[in-house]
Amino acid sequence: MRGSALIVGAGIAGTAAARGLLRAGWSVQVLERGANLPGSGTALAMWPEALRALESLGAGDAVLAGSMEGHGARILKPDGSKIATMGRNRTARFVPRTVLLDALSGDLPDGLIQWNTPVTGPGSLPHADVVVAADGISSRLRTACNAAPPRALRTVAFRGVVAGPAGGVTETWGRGRLFGITPLDSVSTNWFACLRSADLPPLGAPGAFGAQGTDLLRSLYRGWHPDVARVLGKLDGSPIDYRELFDVPPLRSYVSGNVALLGDAAHAMAPNLGRGACEALLDAVALVDALSSAPNVAAGLQRYDSSRRRRGNAMVRAARLLNRLGTAEHFTGLRNLAMSAGSRFA
């Protein structure tokens, strides 16, 4: 089946869906409220299933060329001793967000993405056989479909990039806070800090942080092991992004009429699993496959919902649990023992 698709949002889910539907012979238009693709961003973990999705979209080679390979991750205590080693038998690629978006959208036809075009709801959209809601965690289209609004995780995240190789993938768990380190590329380190909102002074509106953020992070993670100290020592003058964290409660359906929810619009999750971008890509490929093989739009959207909703909802629950574990304030010794025991079977 072929038809017309209107995609709202030119992020990972939206550009991947646009690319896939265009390759499948659909007429595609993308509406994006921003002026262009972001010119910076931190690293995203691409697991093997996401790499297969990218290959099916014809973007695999570009992502491989612009990414780094990683094998497993260590969870550490603040003194640097090991709690657990996770995913030792799995390989991931660490892909800068800009590289991924360029790979997905770089060769789309001119004019396919209409920039500076915000969407307020379904009533403002031109006609299309399928409407793809890829407009993020604050999706206007999800709200219009009477789906649940985002819910607070009661944690915040700081993110940034500093010069120097990462030397591996680590996440350090303390009491009420964690600090993660991954490669961005061969010469840069991607870092993130996550902690409970109640442990912070008032920080104002989310966005870019300057010297205030640097001083705060150094005080919060003072005395942690040398890898964390190295990153903190390089923060001067480095942009720091601060966000309150939310997720989307598990939904009863990813479909309403001819509207399909993809990516964060469907299953925005805590960042602790490192699965958000992967699941967005899998959504896009599943939607393209379902619509291409179904006799009509309704059947295709139901196939998409059946193939993706259970997994998406499970990822939201798992990420929320890991967010709570990584920032736990009590029984951290038992938490660490449980993670150590569980890693033997991972």
C-alpha positions in Angstrom: 0.0 0.0 0.0 1.1 3.6 -0.8 -0.4 6.9 0.1 0.3 10.3 1.6 2.0 10.8 4.9 2.2 14.0 7.0 4.9 13.9 9.6 5.0 16.3 12.5 8.5 16.7 13.9 11.9 16.4 12.2 13.7 14.7 15.1 15.1 11.1 15.0 11.7 9.4 14.8 10.3 11.9 12.2 13.2 11.9 9.8 13.6 8.1 10.0 9.9 7.7 9.2 10.1 10.2 6.4 13.1 8.5 4.9 11.5 5.0 5.2 8.1 6.0 3.8 9.7 7.9 0.9 11.8 4.9 0.0 8.6 2.8 0.1 7.0 5.0 -2.5 4.8 7.3 -0.3 4.2 11.0 -0.7 5.8 12.6 2.4 5.7 16.0 4.0 7.4 16.9 7.3 6.4 19.9 9.5 9.0 21.1 11.9 8.6 24.0 14.4 12.4 24.6 14.5 14.4 26.6 12.0 16.8 23.8 11.2 18.4 20.6 12.6 20.4 21.1 15.8 24.0 21.9 15.3 25.3 20.1 18.4 24.4 17.3 20.8 25.7 14.6 23.0 26.2 10.9 22.1 23.5 8.4 21.5 23.9 4.7 22.1 23.0 2.6 19.0 22.4 -1.1 19.8 22.6 -3.8 17.1 18.9 -3.7 16.5 19.0 0.0 15.9 21.9 -0.4 13.5 19.9 -2.9 11.6 17.1 -0.4 11.4 19.4 2.2 10.1 20.8 -0.2 7.5 17.2 -0.9 6.3 16.7 2.9 5.9 19.9 3.2 3.9 21.6 5.3 6.6 23.8 2.6 8.2 27.1 3.4 6.4 27.0 7.1 7.3 26.3 6.3 11.0 29.1 3.7 11.1 31.5 6.1 9.6 30.7 8.8 12.1 30.5 6.8 15.3 32.6 4.8 17.8 32.2 1.2 19.0 31.8 0.3 22.6 31.7 -3.0 24.5 29.8 -3.2 27.7 29.7 -0.7 30.6 30.9 -0.6 34.1 28.8 0.6 37.0 31.1 2.0 39.7 31.0 3.4 43.3 32.1 7.0 43.9 35.5 5.7 45.0 36.0 3.9 41.6 35.5 0.4 42.8 33.3 -1.8 40.6 29.6 -2.6 41.3 28.9 -4.5 38.1 29.8 -4.9 34.4 26.8 -4.8 32.1 26.4 -5.8 28.5 29.8 -7.3 28.2 28.7 -9.5 25.3 26.9 -6.7 23.4 28.4 -4.1 21.1 27.0 -0.6 20.7 27.9 2.4 18.6 28.1 5.8 20.2 26.8 8.3 17.7 26.7 12.1 18.0 23.1 13.3 17.6 24.2 15.5 14.7 25.7 12.6 12.8 22.5 10.5 13.2 20.2 13.3 12.1 22.5 14.2 9.1 22.5 10.5 8.1 18.7 10.3 8.2 17.9 13.7 6.6 20.9 14.8 4.7 19.7 13.5 1.3 16.0 14.1 1.7 14.6 16.1 -1.2 14.6 19.9 -0.8 11.4 21.2 0.6 10.3 17.9 2.1 10.8 19.4 5.6 8.9 22.6 6.1 10.9 24.5 8.8 9.4 27.1 11.2 6.0 25.4 11.0 4.6 24.7 14.4 1.5 22.5 14.8 -1.1 23.2 17.4 -3.3 20.2 16.9 -4.9 17.9 14.3 -7.3 20.6 13.2 -4.5 22.7 11.8 -3.1 20.0 9.6 -3.6 19.5 5.8 -5.1 16.3 4.6 -3.0 13.1 4.5 -3.8 9.4 4.5 -1.5 9.0 7.6 -0.4 11.5 10.2 2.8 10.6 12.0 3.1 12.3 15.4 6.8 12.5 16.0 6.6 15.8 17.9 8.3 14.7 21.1 7.4 14.3 24.8 5.2 17.4 24.8 3.4 16.2 21.7 0.3 18.3 20.8 -1.1 15.5 18.8 -0.8 13.0 21.6 -2.7 15.4 23.9 -5.3 15.8 21.2 -5.7 12.0 21.1 -6.6 12.1 24.8 -3.4 10.3 25.7 -1.7 10.9 29.0 0.4 14.0 29.6 4.1 13.6 30.7 4.8 12.8 34.3 7.7 14.1 36.4 10.4 11.7 37.4 11.5 14.0 40.2 15.1 13.9 38.9 17.1 16.3 36.7 19.9 15.8 34.2 22.9 17.8 33.3 24.7 17.0 30.1 27.7 18.1 28.1 30.9 17.4 26.2 34.5 17.9 27.2 37.8 17.4 25.4 39.7 14.2 25.7 38.9 10.5 25.0 36.5 8.8 27.4 38.5 5.7 27.9 35.4 3.5 28.2 31.8 3.6 29.3 31.1 4.1 33.0 28.2 5.1 35.2 29.0 5.9 38.8 26.2 5.5 41.4 26.3 7.3 44.7 23.7 8.2 47.2 20.9 10.1 45.4 23.0 10.8 42.3 24.9 9.3 39.4 27.5 10.4 36.9 27.9 8.9 33.4 30.8 9.0 31.0 30.7 7.7 27.3 32.7 8.5 24.1 31.3 11.2 21.8 34.1 10.5 19.3 37.8 9.5 19.5 38.8 12.9 21.0 35.8 14.0 23.0 33.9 12.7 26.1 30.2 12.8 26.6 29.1 13.2 30.2 25.8 13.3 32.1 24.8 13.8 35.7 21.5 12.7 37.1 20.2 13.5 40.6 17.0 14.0 42.6 15.3 17.4 42.2 14.8 17.7 46.0 18.6 17.7 46.5 19.1 20.9 44.4 18.6 24.6 45.0 16.2 26.4 42.7 17.8 26.4 39.3 15.4 28.4 37.1 14.3 27.6 33.6 15.8 24.6 31.8 18.4 25.3 29.2 22.1 26.2 29.0 24.0 26.6 32.2 27.3 28.5 32.7 29.6 29.0 35.7 26.7 28.4 38.1 26.3 24.9 36.7 30.0 24.2 36.9 30.3 25.2 40.5 27.2 23.2 41.5 28.4 20.0 39.8 31.9 20.3 41.3 30.3 20.6 44.8 27.9 17.8 44.3 30.5 15.3 43.0 33.5 16.4 45.0 35.7 13.5 46.0 34.4 11.1 43.4 37.0 8.9 41.6 39.6 10.4 39.1 37.6 9.8 35.9 34.7 11.9 37.2 37.2 14.5 38.6 38.8 14.7 35.2 35.6 15.6 33.5 34.6 18.1 36.2 38.0 19.7 35.9 37.4 20.5 32.2 34.0 22.1 32.5 35.2 25.7 32.6 33.7 27.4 29.5 32.0 24.2 28.3 28.3 24.4 27.6 26.1 22.5 30.2 22.6 21.6 29.4 20.1 21.2 32.3 16.7 19.5 32.1 14.1 18.3 34.5 13.2 14.7 33.5 9.8 13.4 32.6 8.4 10.3 30.9 5.1 9.4 29.3 3.0 6.9 31.1 2.5 3.6 29.3 -0.3 4.2 26.7 -3.2 2.1 25.7 -2.7 2.7 22.1 -0.1 4.3 19.8 -2.9 5.0 17.2 -5.9 7.2 17.1 -7.8 7.3 13.8 -5.2 7.9 11.2 -2.6 9.3 13.7 0.3 7.2 14.7 2.5 8.2 17.7 6.3 7.6 17.3 9.4 8.1 19.4 9.1 10.3 22.4 5.5 11.2 21.5 4.7 7.6 22.2 7.1 6.5 24.9 9.4 9.2 26.2 11.4 7.6 28.9 14.1 8.3 31.5 17.5 8.4 29.8 19.0 5.8 32.1 18.5 2.8 29.7 20.1 4.6 26.8 17.3 3.3 24.6 15.3 6.4 23.5 16.9 6.9 20.1 17.0 3.2 19.4 13.3 2.7 20.1 12.4 5.7 17.9 14.3 4.1 14.9 12.5 0.8 15.6 9.2 2.6 15.6 9.9 4.2 12.2 10.9 0.9 10.6 7.9 -0.9 12.1 5.5 1.8 10.8 6.9 1.7 7.3 6.8 -2.2 7.2 3.3 -2.3 8.6 1.9 0.3 6.2 3.7 -1.2 3.2 2.3 -4.7 3.8 -1.2 -3.9 4.9 -4.3 -3.6 2.6 -5.3 -0.3 4.0 -4.2 2.4 6.5 -6.4 1.2 9.3 -4.9 -2.3 9.1 -1.4 -1.0 8.8 -1.7 1.3 11.9 -3.1 -1.6 13.9 -0.2 -3.8 12.9 2.2 -1.0 13.9 0.5 -0.6 17.3 0.5 -4.3 17.9 4.2 -4.6 17.1 5.5 -1.7 19.0 3.3 -0.7 22.0 4.1 -3.5 24.3 7.8 -3.1 23.9 7.6 0.7 24.2 5.6 0.6 27.4 8.0 -2.0 28.8 11.0 0.3 28.0 9.3 3.2 29.8 8.8 1.1 32.9 12.3 -0.3 32.9 13.9 3.1 32.4 11.8 4.6 35.2 12.9 1.8 37.5 16.6 2.3 36.6 16.3 6.0 37.1 15.1 5.4 40.7 17.7 2.8 41.4 20.6 4.9 40.1 19.5 7.9 42.2 18.4 5.9 45.3 19.1 7.6 48.6 18.5 4.6 50.9 19.6 0.9 50.9 22.3 1.7 48.4 24.4 -1.2 49.7 21.6 -3.7 48.9 21.1 -2.0 45.6 24.7 -2.5 44.7 24.7 -6.1 45.8 21.7 -6.8 43.7 23.2 -5.1 40.6 26.4 -7.1 41.1 24.5 -10.4 41.3 22.3 -9.6 38.4 25.2 -8.6 36.1 26.6 -12.2 36.3 23.6 -13.2 34.1 23.6 -10.2 31.8 
